[in-house]
Amino acid sequence: MASWYGRKRGYSSGYSRRKGGRRGYSRYGSRRFAGKKRTSTTSSRMSMRKLREQVQSLALVQQHGQARKVTFNASLAEVKVPAFGQSAQSYYFGAPVSEILLHGICARVGKQSVFVTGVVLELDIYHAARMDFFAVCVPVCGSVGLPTIALDTEIGQFSLLDGPLDAKKGVNCEPPLWNRTHPFINGMAAGVFSENARDGTLFNAPMRPTSTGKGEVMVNGKAKSRHTGRASLSFGAKGDANGLVSDNFVRESVRVWWSINKSLPVCNAAGGYLGDRYSILCGLRPQVDPDLSLSEKPTVKKVAYFQGLRVMVHVRV
């Protein structure tokens, strides 16, 4: 209990008069065991949380193996995003996930299934006008017949072109960006989106109810927002409020994380794909004024481009 001096002035039980006439809060409660301090509830809760995380981590190691990260880079160092005619179009490109699981992991360790913690997509977008971007990583039913993306497991690269991977072939080729009628886009749209958006594109198109992986989006090293399968971003060009193409490119470093946290069947005994196919579909749409003619600005060769595209798959083997 508080001292008579403290009770008389209405102080709480933790408030006591010290020797020498000084008053202050005591480090000890009124009733305590000899030599023991009062334990903080917050610190106890944090300690229990850390203990549970350690137990869960050990259980995952015993059941699925050690954590490992597999990284594949795009075969092209830079991909241009032009504006055809006097208006920009919507562009799409794909990145592999199941292909990495099959050829980059299961084929090497001799397994038909693997525990996937999550998937990461990273790229640097340089834009001279306002830009819309989205990325979605979802399972597509195997019956859809989604086209595969070529890999080179020796150098850790995946192709952005149709057909076998050939880095030399794509040096001076046209931009390897797909339109809405590409087989890969049709396959993803049929398994993921219930219909097109009002403008006929996949930007903000309604998605089918499916087990999409939640995650977060980081732009320039800062957490932008959380997502439930589809990450959507809009970028504005600095110093330009009218949506016109400027002479300066603005860099946006984008990192998208999808949380999976489950064991996925990857292939059968014959080495073919088994179960759902996980893939990443990305879209880029520059917001260029329809009345703008690029011939009026000869210094602008492209409206945007991206570099450093890579996919990282976190697994346990």
HUHUHU-V822491 format. One record per residue. N is the residue number from 1. RES is the residue in one letter. OMEGA is omega in whole degrees, 0 to 359 (none if undefined). D_LAST is the distance of its C-alpha to the last C-alpha in Angstrom with 2 decimals. Layout:
N;RES;OMEGA;D_LAST  N;RES;OMEGA;D_LAST
This chain:
1;M;179;58.66  2;A;179;59.83  3;S;178;62.92  4;W;180;66.33  5;Y;180;66.37  6;G;181;63.14  7;R;181;64.21  8;K;181;67.51  9;R;175;65.90  10;G;179;63.27  11;Y;178;60.24  12;S;184;57.07  13;S;179;56.35  14;G;183;54.10  15;Y;184;57.01  16;S;177;59.36  17;R;180;62.15  18;R;179;61.50  19;K;180;64.04  20;G;176;66.29  21;G;180;66.64  22;R;179;63.26  23;R;179;61.21  24;G;180;57.47  25;Y;180;54.37  26;S;176;53.40  27;R;185;49.88  28;Y;176;50.34  29;G;182;51.14  30;S;178;54.45  31;R;182;53.02  32;R;173;50.34  33;F;185;49.47  34;A;174;50.87  35;G;182;48.80  36;K;178;45.93  37;K;178;45.19  38;R;182;44.27  39;T;179;40.50  40;S;179;39.39  41;T;181;37.93  42;T;180;35.77  43;S;178;34.22  44;S;179;33.57  45;R;179;31.81  46;M;179;29.60  47;S;178;28.80  48;M;179;27.83  49;R;178;25.61  50;K;179;23.77  51;L;178;23.50  52;R;178;22.03  53;E;178;19.42  54;Q;179;18.46  55;V;178;18.36  56;Q;179;16.19  57;S;178;13.70  58;L;178;13.71  59;A;177;13.40  60;L;179;10.24  61;V;181;8.73  62;Q;185;10.36  63;Q;187;9.51  64;H;179;5.97  65;G;183;4.62  66;Q;178;5.77  67;A;182;6.87  68;R;179;7.15  69;K;178;10.10  70;V;185;11.30  71;T;174;15.11  72;F;180;17.71  73;N;177;21.42  74;A;183;24.37  75;S;180;26.47  76;L;181;29.63  77;A;182;30.28  78;E;178;32.83  79;V;182;33.71  80;K;175;37.22  81;V;183;38.25  82;P;172;41.96  83;A;182;44.60  84;F;179;46.42  85;G;182;50.11  86;Q;178;51.23  87;S;180;48.29  88;A;179;44.54  89;Q;175;42.24  90;S;184;38.86  91;Y;181;36.02  92;Y;172;32.49  93;F;184;29.43  94;G;177;25.91  95;A;187;22.42  96;P;170;19.40  97;V;179;16.24  98;S;177;15.59  99;E;178;16.62  100;I;179;13.95  101;L;183;11.24  102;L;187;13.06  103;H;183;14.27  104;G;184;12.14  105;I;187;8.57  106;C;180;9.16  107;A;182;12.14  108;R;183;10.65  109;V;177;7.89  110;G;178;10.31  111;K;177;8.94  112;Q;176;11.39  113;S;183;9.66  114;V;177;6.81  115;F;182;7.28  116;V;177;9.30  117;T;180;10.97  118;G;181;13.67  119;V;180;15.40  120;V;173;17.95  121;L;179;21.02  122;E;174;23.32  123;L;175;26.73  124;D;180;30.21  125;I;176;33.06  126;Y;184;36.58  127;H;178;39.33  128;A;177;43.12  129;A;176;43.78  130;R;188;42.36  131;M;172;38.99  132;D;182;36.98  133;F;172;33.21  134;F;178;30.65  135;A;181;26.98  136;V;177;25.31  137;C;185;21.76  138;V;175;22.00  139;P;177;21.01  140;V;182;23.70  141;C;182;24.63  142;G;180;24.01  143;S;179;27.74  144;V;181;28.65  145;G;182;27.80  146;L;178;26.35  147;P;180;26.74  148;T;177;23.71  149;I;184;23.34  150;A;179;23.33  151;L;168;20.67  152;D;185;20.99  153;T;181;17.62  154;E;182;19.58  155;I;177;20.93  156;G;180;18.50  157;Q;172;21.19  158;F;187;22.02  159;S;171;25.57  160;L;181;27.97  161;L;175;30.47  162;D;178;31.00  163;G;182;30.14  164;P;180;28.32  165;L;178;27.19  166;D;184;30.08  167;A;181;30.33  168;K;182;33.90  169;K;186;35.05  170;G;183;34.22  171;V;184;36.00  172;N;182;39.34  173;C;176;38.54  174;E;181;39.24  175;P;182;36.82  176;P;178;33.76  177;L;187;34.15  178;W;174;34.51  179;N;186;37.14  180;R;184;37.09  181;T;180;37.81  182;H;181;34.83  183;P;179;32.82  184;F;180;29.56  185;I;178;31.46  186;N;179;33.14  187;G;178;29.92  188;M;182;28.35  189;A;181;31.70  190;A;182;32.15  191;G;187;28.86  192;V;186;28.85  193;F;179;32.44  194;S;178;35.26  195;E;176;37.88  196;N;172;38.77  197;A;183;40.15  198;R;180;43.92  199;D;178;44.04  200;G;180;42.17  201;T;176;38.95  202;L;178;35.52  203;F;182;36.14  204;N;176;36.33  205;A;180;36.22  206;P;182;35.53  207;M;176;32.05  208;R;175;31.41  209;P;183;30.08  210;T;183;26.37  211;S;179;23.15  212;T;180;22.80  213;G;177;20.48  214;K;180;22.58  215;G;181;22.35  216;E;180;24.71  217;V;176;26.52  218;M;178;27.48  219;V;180;30.44  220;N;176;31.45  221;G;181;29.21  222;K;180;30.69  223;A;182;29.36  224;K;182;31.36  225;S;173;30.50  226;R;180;28.01  227;H;180;27.39  228;T;179;26.42  229;G;179;24.80  230;R;177;27.42  231;A;181;28.18  232;S;181;31.84  233;L;174;33.64  234;S;181;37.21  235;F;176;38.36  236;G;179;41.98  237;A;180;43.58  238;K;177;45.18  239;G;181;48.93  240;D;183;49.28  241;A;185;50.03  242;N;180;51.19  243;G;179;48.03  244;L;178;49.51  245;V;178;47.78  246;S;179;48.24  247;D;182;48.22  248;N;179;45.47  249;F;178;41.77  250;V;182;39.84  251;R;176;36.23  252;E;177;33.64  253;S;187;30.11  254;V;175;27.96  255;R;181;24.46  256;V;180;23.17  257;W;173;20.19  258;W;179;19.05  259;S;180;17.20  260;I;174;15.16  261;N;173;13.27  262;K;179;12.55  263;S;184;10.64  264;L;170;12.18  265;P;187;13.43  266;V;186;13.34  267;C;176;15.33  268;N;182;17.51  269;A;180;18.16  270;A;179;20.41  271;G;178;17.97  272;G;181;19.76  273;Y;181;18.71  274;L;178;18.38  275;G;182;19.25  276;D;177;19.93  277;R;177;19.56  278;Y;179;18.48  279;S;178;20.65  280;I;176;22.46  281;L;181;26.24  282;C;178;28.38  283;G;177;32.15  284;L;179;34.74  285;R;177;38.36  286;P;180;40.91  287;Q;181;43.85  288;V;178;46.70  289;D;181;50.30  290;P;181;51.52  291;D;183;54.82  292;L;174;53.22  293;S;182;53.69  294;L;179;51.40  295;S;179;54.33  296;E;178;56.03  297;K;185;53.35  298;P;181;52.93  299;T;181;50.71  300;V;180;47.97  301;K;183;46.04  302;K;181;43.22  303;V;178;42.72  304;A;173;39.10  305;Y;177;36.09  306;F;182;32.47  307;Q;172;30.41  308;G;179;26.98  309;L;178;25.11  310;R;180;21.34  311;V;177;18.27  312;M;180;15.16  313;V;180;12.10  314;H;184;9.99  315;V;172;6.53  316;R;180;3.80  317;V;none;0.00
